[in-house]
Amino acid sequence: MVYAVIKRLFDIIGSGLGLLLIAPFFPFIALAIKIESSGPVLVKLARVSSGRIIEVYKFRSMVRGARYLKPMLVSFNERANSPFFKIKNDPRLTKVGKFLRKFRLDEFPQLINVLKGELALVGPRPHEPEEVIHYPHPYKHLLLAKAGVTGLSQVSGASSLLFLKELAFDDYYLKNQSIWFDMKIILKTLAILFFDPTAV
């Protein structure tokens, strides 16, 4: 109970500070997105957190209607042995989107979800509803946990991990979570963002 209260306070303070830091850059990011392609600046993507589907905010990094093109690209999925989807040079990405993703800037609006209590700063990686239905029974409990903007799996290889390995990292985190563990993950996330942004 004490950990839950401290973690929530940590989330509120951390997300609030993060939003204040990114706020001055928001107009420039928004302008760059709008100049290159039509569509909204922010998108809301369906993800599973705390046992329910939420809408996660992100800066738009893809062309309009990108989700409808996904079925045409399934054969190029680099994570073919899992329900997760990744293409290194995804043709749906805009030029601005590639830049935003390289430095993880597209994910900063997720801090709004943290402030609202839908996500945590640290937790299991949030995935799409159609992906999580493939979780094996021993990992179904991950769906009930509050997902995080970053987490142990994200700083341990992220999308390069095998399907079950990613779930195993998130499972380990939930069984060993603490404020110190959270702080260690956040510090490692910041180190990766500053020194190796493509690793997260």
Stockholm file with secondary structure:
# STOCKHOLM 1.0

chainA/1-200         MVYAVIKRLFDIIGSGLGLLLIAPFFPFIALAIKIESSGPVLVKLARVSSGRIIEVYKFRSMVRGARYLKPMLVSFNERANSPFFKIKNDPRLTKVGKFLRKFRLDEFPQLINVLKGELALVGPRPHEPEEVIHYPHPYKHLLLAKAGVTGLSQVSGASSLLFLKELAFDDYYLKNQSIWFDMKIILKTLAILFFDPTAV
#=GR chainA/1-200 SS CHHHHHHHHHHHHHHHHHHHHHGGGHHHHHHHHHHHSSSCSEEEEEEEETTEEEEEEEECCBCTTHHHHGGGGGGGCTTTTSSCCCCTTCTTBCHHHHHHHHTTGGGTTHHHHHHHTSSEEESSCCCCHHHHTTCCGGGGGGGGSCCEEECTTGGGTGGGSCHHHHHHHHHHHHHHCCHHHHHHHHHHHHHHHHHCGGGC
#=GC SS_cons         CHHHHHHHHHHHHHHHHHHHHHGGGHHHHHHHHHHHSSSCSEEEEEEEETTEEEEEEEECCBCTTHHHHGGGGGGGCTTTTSSCCCCTTCTTBCHHHHHHHHTTGGGTTHHHHHHHTSSEEESSCCCCHHHHTTCCGGGGGGGGSCCEEECTTGGGTGGGSCHHHHHHHHHHHHHHCCHHHHHHHHHHHHHHHHHCGGGC
//
